[in-house]
Amino acid sequence: MLEYLDLTKILVLDIETVPQYHAYDALNEKWQKLWDKKASFLKKNDDEHTSDIYNRAGIYAEFGKIICISVGFFNRSGNSWQFRVKSFYGDDESLVLKEFNILTERHYNHPDNLLCGHNAKEFDFPYLCRRMLINGITIPNILNIAGRKPWEVQHLDTMELWKFGDFKSFTSLELLATTFNIPTPKDDIDGSMVWKVYWQDKNLERIATYCQKDVVTVAQLLLRFRGEKLLAESDVIFS
């Protein structure tokens, strides 16, 4: 499976997002009303107030922002693979997006290039595009799918590949990693904790490390799908 792919043409990515503000009370009245309307569909019971679930606002591009984009790419090293990982992260979302754009436009602007992530077609890719438009940033060619035919879209999704055409289920990265005996990327924090680590603990480096682990795990999945051996710890280079 996937033997036809040139791994050196693939940019693996993962993003981390948080609510734009530290708490519901920090929103102005207009945005509180908009969140109330959105969150009314998310509440689990009538006793729950929309302010109680504001920590989930980061899932939605209109209410959240991107604080970290981690990317990785394969290189051949003799008869084995090396995988290089880099992160763009910070409080200034616009700067994070611009740095990512520079990378993609310089090095991943060819029709043969692919972007790859886990559940990325549903979350990461559209979220990136929406936040770029909101920040007044031009969407890079590899992300801009407007007007393209399905076979012209340069996107790869390990969750979609695992479905094999089955549309009934969602398989988390942690579950799939465990299934293939890949070290779990959730050994420190998970996605539900990112907002707290950012807004309360103010530890961006910890979030970047978590994001990088997801990128490495997606890369390992690609190798498993191809029937190849996993990357050794020494094969992964962080820059």
LUMSERO-420074 format. One record per residue (C-alpha): residue in three letters; z, x negated, y. Coordinates in pm, 1 decimal, padded with zeros to 6 digits. Each point is the difference from the previous one (the first is absolute). Example, Ala and Ser with C-alpha at 12.3 -4.5 7.8 and 13.67 -1.06 7.14 Angstrom:
["ALA"; [00780.0; -01230.0; -00450.0]]
["SER"; [-00066.0; -00137.0; 00344.0]]
END
This chain:
["MET"; [00000.0; 00000.0; 00000.0]]
["LEU"; [-00093.4; -00126.2; 00350.0]]
["GLU"; [-00168.5; -00307.4; -00147.8]]
["TYR"; [-00287.9; 00059.6; 00242.7]]
["LEU"; [00222.2; -00056.0; 00304.2]]
["ASP"; [00007.5; -00330.7; 00185.1]]
["LEU"; [00371.3; -00032.2; 00073.3]]
["THR"; [-00066.6; -00249.1; 00280.3]]
["LYS"; [-00168.6; 00279.9; 00197.4]]
["ILE"; [00308.8; 00225.4; -00010.7]]
["LEU"; [00271.5; 00023.9; 00265.0]]
["VAL"; [00313.9; 00157.1; -00146.7]]
["LEU"; [00228.9; 00169.3; 00250.3]]
["ASP"; [00311.8; 00206.4; 00047.7]]
["ILE"; [00157.5; 00143.6; 00314.4]]
["GLU"; [00352.8; 00096.1; 00098.0]]
["THR"; [00064.7; 00280.0; 00246.7]]
["VAL"; [00301.3; 00144.3; 00182.5]]
["PRO"; [00072.2; 00286.3; 00240.3]]
["GLN"; [-00097.6; -00090.7; 00356.7]]
["TYR"; [00357.4; 00053.3; 00120.0]]
["HIS"; [00337.9; -00087.4; -00147.2]]
["ALA"; [00116.0; 00362.6; -00010.2]]
["TYR"; [-00109.2; 00358.5; 00059.9]]
["ASP"; [00205.9; 00015.4; 00321.0]]
["ALA"; [-00212.8; -00278.4; 00148.9]]
["LEU"; [-00307.0; 00226.4; -00003.0]]
["ASN"; [-00086.1; 00191.7; 00313.7]]
["GLU"; [00004.9; 00379.2; -00014.5]]
["LYS"; [-00373.0; 00034.6; -00069.4]]
["TRP"; [00008.6; -00242.2; -00292.0]]
["GLN"; [00317.5; 00158.3; -00137.7]]
["LYS"; [-00176.7; 00335.2; -00012.4]]
["LEU"; [-00301.2; -00155.3; -00171.8]]
["TRP"; [00222.0; -00169.4; -00257.4]]
["ASP"; [00192.9; 00323.4; -00053.3]]
["LYS"; [-00326.1; 00175.4; -00081.6]]
["LYS"; [-00111.4; -00278.2; -00235.4]]
["ALA"; [00337.4; -00042.5; -00166.1]]
["SER"; [00045.0; 00372.1; -00061.3]]
["PHE"; [-00235.4; -00040.2; -00295.3]]
["LEU"; [00190.1; -00303.8; -00129.6]]
["LYS"; [00354.0; 00136.6; -00011.5]]
["LYS"; [00146.7; 00044.2; -00346.8]]
["ASN"; [00236.3; 00278.8; 00101.8]]
["ASP"; [00082.8; 00220.1; 00299.6]]
["ASP"; [00322.7; -00189.5; 00073.0]]
["GLU"; [-00196.4; -00318.4; 00071.4]]
["HIS"; [-00088.7; -00058.2; 00365.7]]
["THR"; [-00327.4; -00160.0; 00099.7]]
["SER"; [00197.1; -00280.3; 00167.6]]
["ASP"; [00156.7; -00082.9; -00337.9]]
["ILE"; [-00336.3; -00104.0; -00143.2]]
["TYR"; [-00138.6; -00186.1; 00301.6]]
["ASN"; [00030.7; -00318.7; -00205.4]]
["ARG"; [-00307.5; 00127.2; -00189.7]]
["ALA"; [-00210.7; 00013.5; 00318.3]]
["GLY"; [-00144.3; -00343.5; -00071.2]]
["ILE"; [-00214.9; 00148.2; -00277.0]]
["TYR"; [-00210.2; 00181.1; 00259.4]]
["ALA"; [-00226.1; -00194.9; 00234.9]]
["GLU"; [00064.2; 00236.7; 00290.4]]
["PHE"; [00376.5; -00062.6; -00013.3]]
["GLY"; [00018.4; -00350.4; -00147.2]]
["LYS"; [-00121.1; -00351.7; 00062.2]]
["ILE"; [-00102.0; -00304.1; -00203.2]]
["ILE"; [00243.7; -00290.6; 00009.9]]
["CYS"; [-00147.3; -00218.0; -00276.0]]
["ILE"; [-00338.0; -00060.9; -00161.4]]
["SER"; [00002.3; -00242.8; -00292.4]]
["VAL"; [-00325.7; -00126.8; -00146.8]]
["GLY"; [-00098.2; -00224.9; -00287.4]]
["PHE"; [-00316.0; -00155.1; -00140.8]]
["PHE"; [-00104.3; -00180.5; -00315.5]]
["ASN"; [-00127.4; -00357.7; -00026.0]]
["ARG"; [-00116.3; -00184.3; -00307.7]]
["SER"; [00213.1; -00299.5; -00097.5]]
["GLY"; [-00166.8; -00165.9; -00297.1]]
["ASN"; [00005.5; 00252.3; -00282.9]]
["SER"; [00270.6; 00215.3; 00157.3]]
["TRP"; [00056.9; 00207.9; 00310.2]]
["GLN"; [00198.2; -00070.0; 00313.1]]
["PHE"; [00108.3; 00284.6; 00224.0]]
["ARG"; [00076.5; -00057.4; 00368.2]]
["VAL"; [00216.8; 00246.8; 00191.9]]
["LYS"; [00043.2; 00045.8; 00373.6]]
["SER"; [00184.3; 00259.1; 00208.7]]
["PHE"; [-00047.5; 00135.1; 00349.7]]
["TYR"; [00320.3; 00163.0; 00118.7]]
["GLY"; [00197.8; 00077.7; 00312.2]]
["ASP"; [00125.7; 00268.9; 00235.3]]
["ASP"; [-00326.6; 00004.7; 00195.3]]
["GLU"; [-00225.5; 00212.6; -00221.2]]
["SER"; [-00305.8; -00064.9; 00214.4]]
["LEU"; [00032.1; -00375.9; -00049.3]]
["VAL"; [00049.5; 00039.9; -00376.9]]
["LEU"; [-00316.7; 00211.7; -00023.5]]
["LYS"; [-00203.5; -00237.0; 00217.1]]
["GLU"; [00097.5; -00301.8; -00211.8]]
["PHE"; [-00101.1; 00187.2; -00314.7]]
["ASN"; [-00330.4; 00098.3; 00162.0]]
["ILE"; [-00080.4; -00359.7; 00088.3]]
["LEU"; [00047.6; -00099.6; -00365.2]]
["THR"; [-00219.5; 00277.0; -00137.2]]
["GLU"; [-00278.5; -00040.1; 00254.4]]
["ARG"; [-00015.6; -00377.6; -00048.4]]
["HIS"; [00033.5; -00023.1; -00376.3]]
["TYR"; [-00053.8; 00346.8; -00154.4]]
["ASN"; [-00295.0; 00139.3; 00190.9]]
["HIS"; [-00263.0; -00013.8; -00275.6]]
["PRO"; [-00120.1; 00293.4; -00214.6]]
["ASP"; [00120.5; -00186.9; -00310.1]]
["ASN"; [00362.3; -00005.8; 00121.5]]
["LEU"; [00258.8; 00249.4; -00119.8]]
["LEU"; [00341.2; 00115.0; 00121.0]]
["CYS"; [00245.8; 00074.3; -00280.2]]
["GLY"; [00342.7; 00161.6; -00013.4]]
["HIS"; [00210.3; 00238.9; -00206.5]]
["ASN"; [-00038.4; 00360.1; 00115.9]]
["ALA"; [-00175.0; -00161.4; 00295.0]]
["LYS"; [-00280.5; 00255.5; 00025.3]]
["GLU"; [00259.2; 00270.1; 00049.8]]
["PHE"; [00242.3; -00192.1; 00222.6]]
["ASP"; [-00060.6; -00357.8; 00119.7]]
["PHE"; [-00368.0; 00018.7; 00096.9]]
["PRO"; [00008.3; 00330.2; 00192.4]]
["TYR"; [00333.3; -00090.9; 00160.6]]
["LEU"; [-00146.2; -00326.9; 00129.0]]
["CYS"; [-00302.7; 00179.3; 00144.0]]
["ARG"; [00209.2; 00267.8; 00170.5]]
["ARG"; [00240.3; -00246.7; 00158.1]]
["MET"; [-00289.1; -00216.5; 00121.3]]
["LEU"; [-00157.4; 00296.6; 00174.7]]
["ILE"; [00335.8; 00095.1; 00153.4]]
["ASN"; [00041.2; -00358.3; 00126.0]]
["GLY"; [-00356.2; -00011.7; 00137.2]]
["ILE"; [-00109.3; -00262.7; -00254.7]]
["THR"; [-00345.2; -00002.4; -00157.0]]
["ILE"; [00011.8; 00071.9; -00373.5]]
["PRO"; [-00139.7; -00303.0; -00190.3]]
["ASN"; [-00317.1; 00046.8; -00197.1]]
["ILE"; [00166.5; -00023.0; -00340.7]]
["LEU"; [00232.0; 00292.0; 00086.3]]
["ASN"; [-00246.4; 00216.6; 00188.3]]
["ILE"; [-00144.5; 00239.4; -00258.3]]
["ALA"; [-00138.7; 00260.6; 00243.1]]
["GLY"; [-00352.7; 00099.9; -00102.9]]
["ARG"; [-00004.5; -00216.9; -00311.2]]
["LYS"; [-00107.9; 00112.8; -00342.2]]
["PRO"; [00271.6; -00021.0; -00268.8]]
["TRP"; [-00154.6; -00309.0; -00161.2]]
["GLU"; [-00006.5; -00176.0; 00337.3]]
["VAL"; [00376.9; 00025.1; 00051.8]]
["GLN"; [00158.0; -00343.4; -00050.2]]
["HIS"; [00335.6; 00124.7; -00127.5]]
["LEU"; [00175.4; -00053.3; -00331.9]]
["ASP"; [00318.7; 00176.7; -00107.5]]
["THR"; [00201.0; -00107.1; -00305.2]]
["MET"; [00159.5; 00343.3; -00029.3]]
["GLU"; [-00340.4; 00166.7; -00002.1]]
["LEU"; [-00126.0; -00249.2; -00257.2]]
["TRP"; [00298.0; 00081.2; -00222.6]]
["LYS"; [-00075.1; 00372.4; 00018.6]]
["PHE"; [-00334.9; -00041.2; -00179.2]]
["GLY"; [-00114.0; 00325.1; 00159.4]]
["ASP"; [00331.2; 00183.7; -00053.4]]
["PHE"; [00102.4; 00170.1; 00325.1]]
["LYS"; [00326.4; 00152.0; -00119.9]]
["SER"; [00243.7; -00285.4; 00032.9]]
["PHE"; [00140.1; -00261.2; 00237.7]]
["THR"; [00099.7; -00334.6; -00151.7]]
["SER"; [00224.3; -00217.7; 00214.5]]
["LEU"; [-00056.8; -00372.5; 00033.8]]
["GLU"; [00343.3; -00064.3; -00151.4]]
["LEU"; [-00075.8; 00211.1; -00308.0]]
["LEU"; [-00340.4; -00157.2; -00052.6]]
["ALA"; [00140.9; -00351.1; 00044.7]]
["THR"; [00270.5; 00068.5; -00258.0]]
["THR"; [-00258.1; 00146.2; -00237.7]]
["PHE"; [-00195.0; -00326.7; 00012.1]]
["ASN"; [00310.4; -00224.2; -00011.7]]
["ILE"; [-00054.7; -00117.1; 00355.6]]
["PRO"; [00317.8; -00092.5; 00194.1]]
["THR"; [00096.6; 00298.5; 00213.5]]
["PRO"; [-00056.6; -00027.7; 00375.7]]
["LYS"; [00296.4; 00235.2; 00059.0]]
["ASP"; [00273.9; -00249.3; -00086.5]]
["ASP"; [00146.4; -00000.2; 00352.0]]
["ILE"; [-00100.6; 00308.4; 00198.1]]
["ASP"; [-00245.1; 00284.9; -00045.7]]
["GLY"; [-00214.5; 00201.1; 00238.7]]
["SER"; [00271.1; 00254.2; 00076.5]]
["MET"; [00225.2; -00276.8; 00136.3]]
["VAL"; [-00249.0; -00164.3; 00237.2]]
["TRP"; [00093.0; 00219.4; 00299.6]]
["LYS"; [00367.8; -00097.3; -00033.6]]
["VAL"; [-00072.5; -00371.1; -00045.5]]
["TYR"; [-00215.9; 00013.8; 00313.3]]
["TRP"; [00190.5; 00227.6; 00236.8]]
["GLN"; [00358.4; -00066.2; -00110.5]]
["ASP"; [00000.7; -00344.9; -00161.0]]
["LYS"; [-00281.9; -00131.6; 00224.7]]
["ASN"; [-00123.7; -00224.3; -00281.0]]
["LEU"; [-00378.8; -00020.1; 00024.6]]
["GLU"; [-00017.5; -00311.0; -00216.8]]
["ARG"; [00157.6; 00189.1; -00290.0]]
["ILE"; [-00260.3; 00273.9; 00037.8]]
["ALA"; [-00282.8; -00253.9; 00009.8]]
["THR"; [00128.8; -00157.8; -00320.8]]
["TYR"; [00009.8; 00341.9; -00167.0]]
["CYS"; [-00353.9; 00076.8; 00119.8]]
["GLN"; [-00127.8; -00332.6; -00134.9]]
["LYS"; [00147.4; 00076.4; -00341.8]]
["ASP"; [-00202.3; 00321.1; -00011.1]]
["VAL"; [-00317.1; -00193.0; 00081.1]]
["VAL"; [00066.3; -00251.4; -00277.8]]
["THR"; [00069.9; 00284.6; -00243.6]]
["VAL"; [-00333.0; 00166.5; 00082.6]]
["ALA"; [-00172.5; -00333.2; -00059.7]]
["GLN"; [00173.2; -00028.5; -00336.7]]
["LEU"; [-00117.3; 00350.0; -00089.9]]
["LEU"; [-00359.8; -00096.6; 00075.9]]
["LEU"; [00033.5; -00291.8; -00240.1]]
["ARG"; [00152.5; 00223.5; -00268.0]]
["PHE"; [-00282.3; 00251.3; 00043.8]]
["ARG"; [-00244.0; -00287.1; -00059.0]]
["GLY"; [00185.4; -00114.7; -00311.1]]
["GLU"; [00102.7; -00327.1; 00163.1]]
["LYS"; [00335.8; -00175.3; -00000.2]]
["LEU"; [00244.8; 00055.3; 00282.2]]
["LEU"; [00046.5; -00234.2; 00291.3]]
["ALA"; [00282.5; -00246.4; -00048.0]]
["GLU"; [00251.1; -00035.0; 00280.4]]
["SER"; [-00158.6; -00332.9; 00092.9]]
["ASP"; [-00339.3; 00170.9; 00034.3]]
["VAL"; [00118.3; 00214.0; 00291.6]]
["ILE"; [-00004.5; -00174.2; 00337.0]]
["PHE"; [00162.0; 00154.3; 00307.5]]
["SER"; [-00123.6; -00097.4; 00346.0]]
END
